[in-house]
């Protein structure tokens, strides 16, 4: 199955970009209107806010890009572990069947009746 290359942009990214544009435009307007201490302090506050939003955006974009690289390149470590576990369960099931066949073939041993779990005579949770 080929992975989908369609990308949807999360709302948080759009929000971050919008806030950044608002900060930049308000800073530009404040610098064009006048130059006094209030404008200077507002400009300083705007640049601090701009820096924080840029930092958060960089972290989020980094998380998004690293996820895309991991998901398109190969299986994640969790998925690899689950596939290995599936192989182990199949091997254990085969080994159990071999042991059961050997025990059934032993002389003097009567094999137990096999029935579905949960039914009369079964060994499941619903057995009586």
GIJO-V823725 format. One record per pair of residues at least 12 apart in sequence whose C-alpha atoms are under 10 Angstrom apart, sorted by the first residue. I is the first residue (numbers start at 1). J is the second residue. Records with the same first field share a line. If there is no record, write none. Layout:
I=J / J
This chain:
2=72
3=71 / 72
4=72
5=68 / 72
7=68
9=64
10=64
12=57 / 60
13=56 / 57 / 58 / 60 / 61
14=57
15=57
16=50 / 53 / 54 / 56 / 57 / 60
17=53 / 54 / 57
19=49 / 50 / 53
20=46 / 47 / 49 / 50 / 51 / 52 / 53 / 54 / 57
21=50
22=46 / 50
23=43 / 45 / 46 / 47 / 48 / 49 / 50 / 53
24=43 / 46 / 47 / 49 / 50
25=46
26=42 / 43 / 46
27=39 / 40 / 42 / 43 / 44 / 45 / 46 / 47
28=43
30=42 / 43
31=43
